[in-house]
Each structure stands twice: as structure tokens, then as C-alpha cells.
Amino acid sequence: MIESYEFGKMIINGESYTKDLIVYPQRIEPEWWRKSGHELRLVDVKEVVKEKPDTIIVGTGFNAGLKVLPETEDYILSKGIRLIVEDTKKAVKTYNELSPKEKVIGLFHLTC
């Protein structure tokens, strides 16, 4: 469960993260960076999709600065994975609601 989020900072299980991250059901990938900083490209989600989650939640940042490219969205959906794209504050709430019930992976941009 994600305990809190504010611009540039997320707390999970008492640990503070100040860089973008991926939250898997059993682990966290800190310091996540994309091939192109504010675009979520296909190459950025290949490993996440291999985990076969029910849902991928993308937190696009405090002011929704991260954009999910159409081909990335199409690829995720073609694998039968639900995709939810929201600003990070909303995405954290959605993640906390869904993660106890299904396999969810959260990709979180913490700034912009």
C-alpha cells in the first residue's frame, strides 16, 4: 500500500522515494526512467507487460506531465491488460483500491 504522495515524494511501507518508480506486487523498482523523459513509450513497458498484471496504472505526475503514447496504450490493451492513466495523486488512490483485489503494477511519475 502506498502511504502518501506529494510532489516529488512517495512513501511506501515507511520508505521514502523521491524518484519515479514502478510498484510491482512483490517489489519496487526505484529510480525508474523512461527512454524519453515525459513520454511513456513501448520500450518502457515491455518488462512490465511480461509480468502479466490484470491492470497497469500510470501516474502521470502532479500536473499530468507524462504522456502515454497511443502505440503504448494499444500494446498494453492488446495483451488483455486494463490500463488506467491518471495524475499521480488519483493514481495512488486507484492503486490502493485495486491492489488488494487484483494483480496491479503502478508506474509513477512523481513530479511535473
N, C-alpha and C positions, 0 to 999 in steps of 0.2 A: 504494500500500500504506500502511496505517495502521501507523505505527511503534510507538505506545504510547497507552494511555489510562489515566488515573487520574481520580478525582473532580474534575470541573471543568476537565480539561485533556486535549487530544488532540494528538498530534504526527503530522503527515503530511508526508513529503518534507522533513523537517528544520524545518518551520514549526509553531509552537505556536498552538493555537486554544483559547480559554477561554470561548467562547460556543457555543451549539448550532449545528450546521451540517449542510448537505447535501453529500454527496460524490458527484458525478457522475463518469462515466468520464473526462472531459476537463477538469473544472473543480471548484472548490469554492465553494459559496455559504456564506460565513461569516455569523455573526450571524443565523442562521435563527430566526424566532419564529413561533409559531402564533397563530391568531385567539384561541384560549383556551389560555393557557399550558400546562396539563397534560392537554389533550385533543387528540388528532390528529383533526381534522375534515376533511370532504370538501374544503373550500376550501383546506386546507393541502397537499393532494396533487395538485390539478388540473394544475399545471405539471410536476410530476414524472412523472405518468402520460403526459403529452404526449410525453415523451422515449422512450416505448415500451421500457422496460427489460424484461429477462427476469424480474428479481427486484427487489423493493424490500425492503430490510432496515431495520427500525425499531429503533434502540437506545433503549430506554425509560428510560434513566438508570441511575445507580449502584444505586439501590434500586427500580427499575422504577416510578417515579412518573408517567410519561407513559402515558396510556391511549389505545388506538386504539378509536375509536367503531365500533360494529357497521356503521353505514352506510358508513363509510370503508373498512373491510375488504371489505365486499360490493362496493363500487365498484371497488376495485383488482382483486379477483378476477374481476369481470365483464369486465374488459379483458384477461383471459388472462395476467395478471401474477402470479407467485408472490409471496406476502407472508410474510416471516419477522419475527416480533416477539419480541425477547429483551432482557434487560437489556443495557446498553451494553457491558459487558465481553465477554459472549458474542457480541453482535452484531458487535463488532470482529473477533473471531476468525472468525466466519462470513463476514464481508465479505472478509477477507484470503484465505480459502479459495476463495470463489466468483468474486471479481472477475477473476482471470486467465483464467477459463474461459467467462464469460458477461457480458452487459451487466447490471451491478448498480448500483443507486443506493442509497446509505445515508443515512438520516435519523437523526441522532444527538443525543439529549438528553444533556448532559454532567454534569448534577448530579442531584439527587433520585433 
